[in-house]
């Protein structure tokens, strides 16, 4: 039997999993990674630590694998998106990796909008001008980091999202490549031509910056033995951004199927078929996935703060000690008129507002900690509802199914309240590592072990399916009040 080793490099850690040709997980490994906040609004990671975490997680995974490692036929990579890495020819980082969460380039974005570039950027790239995407991070580094500026202007600096960086390191510099999905998150990539937009890059003052060669998500990306972790060098057969990989892993392979990843933030992505849709109402237009014979596009709505909001109440305010116990406690309460506006780093789609910080509104002397805790979880639901509303209108499609993944799917209240607020059923899969599963499916397809990425979809087990319940009317009233508060920002 032949296998694929899937690497899922995320913001909080790296997972490594061995999948067989039927999509079953045969072994797992995990290594945590650190995130650094050197000053307000700045979020960084160490590129070398990200790479070493891949080697560590893969070694753990192989140690747990009871099969024959020589039968691992390829490596597939899914990765955190938008995070910007710069490095030189020797493979040494030129600066810390600027995280997708980082807000240091807010001023750059304001300048780009002031220069009248918003419409052109949206038309070419499908994206909004926002610190979330890689280009503004690069412009900031060029303007503020002397080493980065010299390396860029002299043509020595290589830019990549995390996938490109990992590939460059694991192939010892032999492969400098990226896939269409990761490129589509940089604000440097033209959605129509599926190529780097050199005119736009020149307008950003980055003409001398080296950029990776582009390929579909399932393709030949070189070969690696992960510095001896694998018994022999095998091809890297897939690379894809993690949210796109999750869409593949959850079977969003035809128009109208959507997924929502509920982790630190949330990505709501709907497959819209074989042509890109215009980015409207705060949505972005992006690639869903690509193979050698097929390119699917998607609309995506970004929720900046999801699981990070209740985590903040627990870790920073000490409002409760345990998420499950807090949920059990606040389920006995309504929200008491309390709403938490989680604008820690701004409010994402469809509002895209930066009011200068989060807000808790509707407080009075009867407010308890349970009201505030419930408001934190409700804020996640309302943001997803807002995204789905504009997504259906923009795509001219009715949502057929919403599949959920991420750590927050363990919270029963959240699933029921989301079903009530959407007035649609929501479901979660038994397999939690859906980004790795999506990357593995593309890798298996590239290797010829399955015919198409959805070949194993029927075998995926649904863990929980939640139907709308008796709380629909109240959820609708609460959501209307949420929109009133958002309108006041």
Rosetta blueprint (number, residue, H / E / L):
1 X L
2 X L
3 X E
4 X E
5 X E
6 X E
7 X E
8 X E
9 X E
10 X L
11 X L
12 X L
13 X E
14 X E
15 X E
16 X E
17 X E
18 X E
19 X E
20 X E
21 X L
22 X L
23 X L
24 X L
25 X E
26 X E
27 X E
28 X E
29 X E
30 X E
31 X E
32 X E
33 X L
34 X L
35 X L
36 X E
37 X L
38 X L
39 X L
40 X L
41 X L
42 X L
43 X L
44 X E
45 X E
46 X L
47 X H
48 X H
49 X H
50 X H
51 X H
52 X H
53 X H
54 X H
55 X H
56 X H
57 X H
58 X H
59 X H
60 X H
61 X H
62 X H
63 X H
64 X H
65 X L
66 X L
67 X L
68 X L
69 X H
70 X H
71 X H
72 X E
73 X E
74 X E
75 X E
76 X E
77 X E
78 X E
79 X E
80 X L
81 X L
82 X L
83 X L
84 X E
85 X E
86 X E
87 X E
88 X L
89 X L
90 X L
91 X L
92 X L
93 X E
94 X L
95 X L
96 X L
97 X E
98 X E
99 X L
100 X L
101 X L
102 X L
103 X L
104 X L
105 X L
106 X H
107 X H
108 X H
109 X H
110 X H
111 X H
112 X H
113 X H
114 X H
115 X L
116 X L
117 X L
118 X H
119 X H
120 X H
121 X H
122 X H
123 X H
124 X H
125 X H
126 X L
127 X L
128 X L
129 X L
130 X L
131 X L
132 X L
133 X L
134 X H
135 X H
136 X H
137 X H
138 X H
139 X H
140 X H
141 X H
142 X H
143 X H
144 X H
145 X L
146 X H
147 X H
148 X H
149 X H
150 X H
151 X H
152 X H
153 X H
154 X L
155 X L
156 X L
157 X L
158 X E
159 X E
160 X E
161 X L
162 X H
163 X H
164 X H
165 X H
166 X H
167 X H
168 X H
169 X H
170 X H
171 X L
172 X L
173 X L
174 X L
175 X L
176 X L
177 X E
178 X E
179 X E
180 X H
181 X H
182 X H
183 X H
184 X L
185 X L
186 X L
187 X L
188 X L
189 X E
190 X E
191 X L
192 X L
193 X L
194 X L
195 X E
196 X E
197 X L
198 X H
199 X H
200 X H
201 X H
202 X H
203 X H
204 X L
205 X L
206 X L
207 X L
208 X L
209 X L
210 X E
211 X E
212 X L
213 X E
214 X E
215 X E
216 X L
217 X L
218 X E
219 X L
220 X L
221 X L
222 X L
223 X E
224 X E
225 X L
226 X L
227 X L
228 X L
229 X L
230 X L
231 X L
232 X L
233 X L
234 X E
235 X E
236 X E
237 X E
238 X E
239 X E
240 X E
241 X E
242 X H
243 X H
244 X H
245 X H
246 X H
247 X H
248 X H
249 X H
250 X L
251 X L
252 X L
253 X L
254 X L
255 X L
256 X L
257 X E
258 X E
259 X E
260 X E
261 X E
262 X E
263 X L
264 X L
265 X L
266 X E
267 X E
268 X E
269 X E
270 X E
271 X E
272 X E
273 X E
274 X L
275 X L
276 X L
277 X L
278 X L
279 X L
280 X L
281 X L
282 X L
283 X L
284 X E
285 X E
286 X E
287 X E
288 X E
289 X E
290 X E
291 X L
292 X L
293 X L
294 X L
295 X E
296 X E
297 X E
298 X E
299 X E
300 X E
301 X E
302 X E
303 X E
304 X L
305 X L
306 X L
307 X H
308 X H
309 X H
310 X H
311 X H
312 X H
313 X H
314 X H
315 X H
316 X L
317 X L
318 X L
319 X L
320 X L
321 X L
322 X L
323 X H
324 X H
325 X H
326 X H
327 X H
328 X H
329 X H
330 X H
331 X L
332 X L
333 X L
334 X L
335 X L
336 X L
337 X L
338 X L
339 X E
340 X E
341 X E
342 X L
343 X L
344 X L
345 X L
346 X L
347 X E
348 X L
349 X L
350 X L
351 X L
352 X L
353 X E
354 X L
355 X L
356 X L
357 X L
358 X L
359 X E
360 X E
361 X E
362 X L
363 X L
364 X L
365 X L
366 X L
367 X L
368 X L
369 X H
370 X H
371 X H
372 X H
373 X H
374 X H
375 X H
376 X H
377 X H
378 X H
379 X H
380 X H
381 X H
382 X H
383 X H
384 X H
385 X H
386 X H
387 X H
388 X H
389 X H
390 X H
391 X H
392 X H
393 X H
394 X H
395 X H
396 X L
397 X L
398 X L
399 X L
400 X L
401 X E
402 X E
403 X E
404 X E
405 X E
406 X L
407 X H
408 X H
409 X H
410 X H
411 X L
412 X H
413 X H
414 X H
415 X H
416 X H
417 X H
418 X H
419 X H
420 X H
421 X H
422 X H
423 X L
424 X L
425 X L
426 X E
427 X E
428 X E
429 X E
430 X L
431 X L
432 X L
433 X L
434 X H
435 X H
436 X H
437 X H
438 X H
439 X H
440 X H
441 X H
442 X H
443 X H
444 X H
445 X H
446 X H
447 X H
448 X L
449 X L
450 X L
451 X L
452 X L
453 X L
454 X L
455 X L
456 X L
457 X H
458 X H
459 X H
460 X L
461 X L
462 X E
463 X E
464 X E
465 X E
466 X E
467 X L
468 X L
469 X L
470 X L
471 X L
472 X H
473 X H
474 X H
475 X H
476 X H
477 X H
478 X H
479 X H
480 X H
481 X H
482 X H
483 X H
484 X H
485 X H
486 X H
487 X H
488 X L
489 X L
